[in-house]
C-alpha cells in the first residue's frame, strides 16, 4: 500500500484492526521515490515513527576507498589487456585513415573539463559531417544517436558493439578523471543546457559504466538516462558498484543498445 491523501492515520489504524487475525501483513510504502533502502531509517521521535533519510555521500572514507579501487583495478586491467589493446590499435590502423585514439573533451566532477580517450570508431572528419545528420537523430534530449551512422567505420562498428572502444578510458580512471562506475561523461554542449536538477550529475566523477550501461545503453531515452544517473549520484555504494560492474559484462555480451 502506498501513501496517499485519502489514507489518513485514522483509516490506516482501522485497516490494521480489520486485518487482525487474518494472517495478512500490512505494509505501507512511504511517499519517497529514487531513494535507496540503505539511506532510509525509521526512528521513533516523541512516540511517532518518523522516516530519516540520510544525506547523499560525496566525500569521506568510502569515497577514498572507491578512488583506491578505481586506480588499482584500472592499472591491473591495462596490464592484462595490453595485448588486446595492441591488436585493436592495429585493426583500426589497417581499416581506415587517421589516428588510432580519439580524444574528446568531456565534463567531469564539479564541471571540470578533461579529455576522454577512446579508440577511434569514426572517419576523421566525423564532427564536420554531424551537421548534415542532425535531422536524422534517433534519440531525444541533448544527445545525438543513429543506429546506422554512416560516419562509423567497419572496425568501429565491432568495437562499439562490444564496447571495446572505451578501453582507453582506463587511462582516465588511472589519472583520477573518471571512475569505473558513475554517470555517463557528458559533452560541454550538453552541460551548457543543463537545468538545476540535471547538473547534480556533476557532483561525482563520470564512469566507464553505470546504470545507463546496464539498463539499455543507447536505447534509453534522455529522460530515463538522466533519472538513472541522478539515482546513482544520490544512492551510490561500493556494493552497488560491484553489482553494476558484474552486470556490465552481461550487457556488453548481449550487445543491446550499442551503436
Phi, psi and omega per residue, in radians:
X1 nan 2.403 -3.141
X2 -1.863 2.720 3.136
X3 -1.203 2.528 3.105
X4 -2.694 2.922 -3.139
X5 -1.156 -0.456 -3.111
X6 -1.455 -0.324 -3.105
X7 -1.562 1.461 3.137
X8 -1.354 2.952 3.137
X9 -1.080 -0.666 -3.133
X10 -1.146 -0.756 3.141
X11 -1.167 -0.658 3.123
X12 -1.135 -0.686 3.127
X13 -1.132 -0.772 3.134
X14 -1.116 -0.659 3.122
X15 -1.103 -0.691 3.075
X16 -1.067 -0.689 3.108
X17 -1.112 -0.729 -3.098
X18 -1.149 -0.456 -3.110
X19 -1.541 -0.104 -3.141
X20 -1.055 2.283 3.099
X21 1.431 -0.047 -3.117
X22 -1.592 -0.243 -3.081
X23 1.392 0.131 -3.136
X24 -1.710 2.235 3.116
X25 -1.476 2.528 3.080
X26 -1.775 2.036 -3.134
X27 -2.143 2.183 -3.110
X28 -2.032 2.187 3.101
X29 -1.558 2.269 3.105
X30 -1.214 2.798 -3.136
X31 -1.436 0.996 3.123
X32 -2.108 2.404 3.100
X33 -2.217 2.643 3.083
X34 0.997 0.572 3.048
X35 -2.135 2.105 -3.096
X36 -1.247 2.670 -3.079
X37 -0.946 -0.768 -3.109
X38 -1.057 -0.322 3.136
X39 -1.544 -0.091 -3.054
X40 -1.907 2.233 3.108
X41 -2.381 2.457 3.073
X42 -1.676 2.185 -3.109
X43 -2.271 2.262 3.097
X44 -1.340 2.232 3.089
X45 -2.276 2.081 -3.131
X46 0.919 0.665 3.106
X47 1.451 -0.020 -3.132
X48 -1.874 2.333 3.086
X49 -1.377 1.847 -3.112
X50 -1.854 2.600 -3.134
X51 -1.656 2.141 3.103
X52 -1.808 2.173 3.121
X53 -1.883 2.023 -3.129
X54 -1.219 2.579 3.125
X55 -1.226 2.604 3.069
X56 -1.034 2.614 -3.097
X57 -1.829 1.983 -3.116
X58 -1.948 -0.083 3.082
X59 -2.729 2.994 -3.136
X60 2.097 -2.970 -3.031
X61 -1.097 -0.728 -3.111
X62 -1.150 -0.590 3.085
X63 -1.161 -0.668 3.100
X64 -1.119 -0.718 3.106
X65 -1.116 -0.732 3.123
X66 -1.042 -0.762 3.124
X67 -1.127 -0.673 3.116
X68 -1.151 -0.737 3.111
X69 -1.117 -0.748 3.131
X70 -0.978 -0.886 -3.084
X71 -1.200 -0.662 -3.133
X72 -1.158 -0.830 -3.104
X73 -1.183 -0.716 -3.113
X74 -1.140 -0.702 3.123
X75 -1.163 -0.708 3.113
X76 -1.165 -0.739 -3.136
X77 -1.114 -0.707 3.118
X78 -1.074 -0.705 3.138
X79 -1.169 -0.764 -3.106
X80 -1.213 -0.678 -3.035
X81 -1.576 0.100 -3.083
X82 -0.988 -0.763 3.089
X83 -1.067 -0.723 3.121
X84 -1.130 -0.725 3.118
X85 -1.058 -0.697 3.107
X86 -1.124 -0.731 3.120
X87 -1.129 -0.720 3.115
X88 -1.102 -0.749 3.130
X89 -1.052 -0.730 3.120
X90 -1.132 -0.747 -3.132
X91 -1.096 -0.723 3.131
X92 -1.119 -0.732 -3.108
X93 -1.136 -0.671 -3.131
X94 -1.356 -0.409 -3.033
X95 -1.443 -0.697 -3.044
X96 -2.671 2.770 3.130
X97 -1.274 2.436 3.077
X98 2.284 3.077 -3.122
X99 -1.245 2.797 3.119
X100 -1.336 -0.730 -3.111
X101 -1.733 2.601 3.088
X102 -2.121 2.164 -3.127
X103 -1.955 2.137 -3.072
X104 -2.221 2.442 -3.141
X105 -1.287 2.205 3.062
X106 -2.235 2.978 -3.110
X107 -1.950 2.241 -3.110
X108 -1.878 -2.717 -3.085
X109 -1.068 2.374 3.124
X110 1.255 0.234 3.127
X111 1.427 0.157 -3.124
X112 -1.376 2.237 -3.125
X113 -1.442 2.574 3.086
X114 -2.652 2.875 3.128
X115 -1.660 2.010 3.133
X116 -1.529 2.395 -3.113
X117 -1.696 2.381 3.040
X118 -2.521 2.736 2.934
X119 -1.242 2.415 -3.127
X120 -1.192 2.183 3.125
X121 -2.046 -0.024 -3.120
X122 -2.136 2.957 3.050
X123 -1.163 2.809 -2.998
X124 -1.153 -0.464 -3.129
X125 -1.781 0.591 -3.069
X126 -1.062 -0.723 -3.118
X127 -1.118 -0.639 3.138
X128 -1.199 -0.511 -3.131
X129 -1.456 -0.214 -3.066
X130 -1.048 -0.695 -3.106
X131 -1.031 -0.561 -3.129
X132 -1.316 -0.298 -3.055
X133 -1.874 -0.055 -3.043
X134 -0.951 -0.695 -3.102
X135 -1.181 -0.239 -3.108
X136 -1.774 0.278 3.121
X137 -1.041 2.324 -3.081
X138 -1.856 0.190 3.094
X139 -2.259 2.885 3.126
X140 -1.721 -3.088 3.089
X141 1.321 -2.538 -2.983
X142 -1.751 -0.041 -3.097
X143 -1.691 2.780 3.039
X144 -2.006 2.194 3.124
X145 -2.493 2.398 3.033
X146 -2.382 2.326 3.122
X147 -1.162 -0.659 3.131
X148 -2.047 1.096 -3.129
X149 -1.226 2.059 -3.094
X150 -1.166 -0.215 -3.131
X151 -1.401 -0.265 -3.093
X152 -1.382 2.335 3.141
X153 -1.389 3.004 3.140
X154 -1.108 -0.863 3.093
X155 -1.134 -0.611 -3.137
X156 -1.048 -0.637 3.139
X157 -1.136 -0.699 3.105
X158 -1.175 -0.733 -3.139
X159 -1.108 -0.701 -3.135
X160 -1.205 -0.660 -3.113
X161 -1.048 -0.699 -3.099
X162 -1.795 0.183 3.120
X163 1.030 0.416 3.129
X164 -1.290 -0.343 3.120
X165 -1.157 -0.293 -3.088
X166 -1.635 -0.012 -3.131
X167 -1.002 -0.670 3.114
X168 -1.071 -0.261 3.109
X169 -1.187 -0.210 3.019
X170 -1.041 -0.519 3.070
X171 -1.170 -0.710 3.096
X172 -1.089 -0.654 3.098
X173 -1.166 -0.744 3.138
X174 -1.104 -0.581 3.123
X175 -1.399 -0.094 3.132
X176 1.456 0.190 -3.135
X177 -1.503 -0.455 -3.137
X178 -2.324 2.991 3.055
X179 -2.090 2.838 3.047
X180 -1.106 -0.663 -3.132
X181 -2.209 2.339 3.131
X182 3.017 -3.027 3.085
X183 -1.158 2.780 3.077
X184 -1.112 2.341 3.137
X185 -1.225 2.039 -3.038
X186 -1.505 2.799 3.034
X187 -1.400 2.672 3.083
X188 -1.012 -0.608 3.137
X189 -1.141 -0.556 3.083
X190 -1.263 -0.790 -3.102
X191 -1.095 -0.587 -3.136
X192 -1.082 -0.367 -3.123
X193 -1.911 0.236 3.085
X194 -1.212 2.532 2.945
X195 -1.665 -3.056 -3.032
X196 -1.052 -0.692 -3.095
X197 -1.241 -0.820 -3.071
X198 -1.107 -0.547 -3.109
X199 -1.103 -0.262 3.102
X200 -1.172 -0.249 3.046
X201 -1.055 -0.431 -3.055
X202 -1.514 0.124 3.116
X203 -1.364 -0.275 3.124
X204 -2.273 2.910 3.105
X205 -1.202 2.498 3.028
X206 -1.202 2.800 -3.049
X207 -2.133 2.747 3.015
X208 -1.160 -0.570 3.069
X209 -2.431 3.002 -3.116
X210 -3.104 -2.959 3.128
X211 -1.067 -0.577 3.103
X212 -1.112 -0.605 -3.110
X213 -1.236 -0.656 -3.069
X214 -1.651 0.093 -3.090
X215 -2.105 0.250 3.089
X216 2.363 -0.276 3.099
X217 0.976 -2.166 -3.047
X218 -1.246 -0.220 3.101
X219 -1.322 -0.239 3.138
X220 -1.251 2.547 2.996
X221 -1.299 2.851 3.107
X222 -1.016 -0.768 -3.104
X223 -1.105 -0.747 -3.138
X224 -1.171 -0.692 3.122
X225 -1.086 -0.757 3.114
X226 -1.135 -0.720 3.139
X227 -1.062 -0.743 3.137
X228 -1.179 -0.721 3.120
X229 -1.088 -0.774 -3.138
X230 -1.161 -0.627 3.090
X231 -1.084 -0.741 3.137
X232 -1.123 -0.778 -3.126
X233 -0.994 -0.729 -3.072
X234 -1.381 -0.464 -2.935
X235 -2.231 0.329 -3.063
X236 -1.065 2.672 3.031
X237 -2.734 2.790 3.130
X238 -1.121 -0.653 3.113
X239 -1.140 -0.728 3.118
X240 -1.132 -0.650 3.101
X241 -1.049 -0.763 3.130
X242 -1.103 -0.686 3.108
X243 -1.117 -0.759 -3.139
X244 -1.141 -0.717 3.108
X245 -1.067 -0.732 3.126
X246 -1.130 -0.761 -3.131
X247 -1.212 -0.411 3.132
X248 -1.080 -0.670 3.127
X249 -1.052 -0.738 3.108
X250 -1.156 -0.697 3.134
X251 -1.144 -0.679 3.136
X252 -1.191 -0.766 3.131
X253 -1.141 -0.591 3.103
X254 -1.180 -0.661 3.087
X255 1.330 0.047 -3.104
X256 -1.252 2.332 3.076
X257 1.401 0.177 -3.135
X258 -1.754 1.921 3.073
X259 -2.832 nan nan
